[in-house]
Amino acid sequence: MPIVGFNFTKIGCERGEARAEKVNISNNISLKDVKETELSLGNEKQKVIKFIFEFVSKYEPSIGKIMLVGEVLYLEGTPKAQKIIEDWKKTKNLEKDLMTFLLDTVLSKCNVQALILSQEVNLPSPIPLPKIKTDTKK
C-alpha cells in the first residue's frame, strides 16, 4: 500500500509518583480524522490522504501516561481517495483492509517510540518484552 509519509506531531510522556505492586497498562490507538492534502513530490504537487491518529498508553493506578499523535500520508488514485474521504465524513469508518493496514503501520511505529519513552522516564515497558527462561534441572 502506498504510504508516502509518517510523522509524529505531538509526543508526551509523564510519570506520576504513585507506586503499586501491580501495574495495569492499557494501549489504545484511534483514528481522529481523515483529510485530503497536497504533498510536493519533485516538481509536482500530488494529492494525498492524511490520516491523523492518536496512540495512548495508560499506566494504572495513575503511574504514568504516554501519548503520541501523528499523521500517515497515503497516496491513492483520485476516485478511490474521494471515496475514502466521503466514507470517513459519513460514517467515521474505513474499509476493513485499509483500516487494518493503517493501524498495523501506526502500531509498529508507536510501539517502538513508546518503548523508548518509557525507558526515558523509568516506566515499565508498554509492550511485553521477551524474557529468557533458564532451566535449573540438570
N, C-alpha and C positions, 0 to 999 in steps of 0.2 A: 504494500500500500504506500502511496506517495506522501510520506511525511517529509516536509522540507525545512522544518524548524521546530525547536523545543526550547522554551525559555522559562526560567523561574522569574516571577515578577515581585514576589514577596516571600521572605524566609523569616520565620520566627521560631524561637526556642526559649523555653523558660523552665526553670526548676524551682519548685517550692521547698519549703522546709519540712513538710510532713514526711514522716518515715513510717513505714508499715512493713510487717514481715511478708505479707502477700500483696503483690502489686498486680493489678489488672491493667493490661494495655489493650486499648481498642484502636484499630486503624480504620479510617473512613476516607473514601475517595468519592468525589462527586463532580459532575459537570455543572458549571454555573451558568455558562452562556455559550452561544454559537453565533459567530458573526462573519460577515464577508469583509475582507480587507485586501489591500494590494501589497505586493512584495516585488521589489526590484530584483530581477534576475538578468544580469548583464545589462544590456541597453533597454530592455523591455520591462514593462510593469505587468505582472501576472496577478490575476485574481486568485486568492486562496481563502480557505475557510479557517477561521481562528476558533479553536475550542478552548475555552477558559475553564480550568479545573482548580479544585481545592483538595488537598490531602491533609488530614489531621490525625496525629497520634496522641491519644489522651492516656495519661497515667493516673489511675485511681488507686487510692484516695488522694486526690489533689497533690500529686507529687510533681507533675510536670506536664508539658504540652509541647508538641512540635507541629507547626503549621507551615505548609508550603502552598503557594498559589502560583499558577503559571499558565502558559498557553502552548498549544500544539498547533503548528501551521500545517495545513493539509491541502495538497494540490489535487484538484479534481476538475474534470470537464464541466463546462457551464451548465448543461441541462441537469446533470446529477447533483452538482453543487447547489443549484437553486432548489432542488427537491429536498436536499438535506436541511437547508436553512428554513424552508417553508414547513417541513415536518417538525423541526425544533420549535418554531414560533407557535404552531398549533398545539402540539402535544407535549413539548419538553422532553421528547424521546428521540432516539436514533434507531436505525436498523440494528438488529442484534449483532451481526457480523462486524459492522463498523464500531459499535459501542464496545464490543469485546476487544477488538484490536486497539482502540484508543486507550481504554482503561489498562490493558496489559502493558502498553508502552509507557503510560504515565506511572503506573505502579512500579515498574522496573527502575525507572529513574528516581522516583520519590523514595523508594526503599533504601537505595544507596545513600541519598542525601540525608535521610532521616537517621540512618545508622551513623554517619559522620557527625551529625549534630548531637546525637545522644551521647557520643563519646566526649564531645567538647564540653558539655555541661554535666557530665557524670550521671547520666540516666541509664537505666537498663536498655539493652537493645530493643527497638520496637518490633523486630522480626526475630524469629527463633534462629539461632546460630547452631551449626553442627558442633557436637561435643564428642570427644574421644572417650571411649569406654575401655577400661583396662580389665583384663581377665586375671583375677587373683588366684585361680586354680592352677596347680602345677601338673 
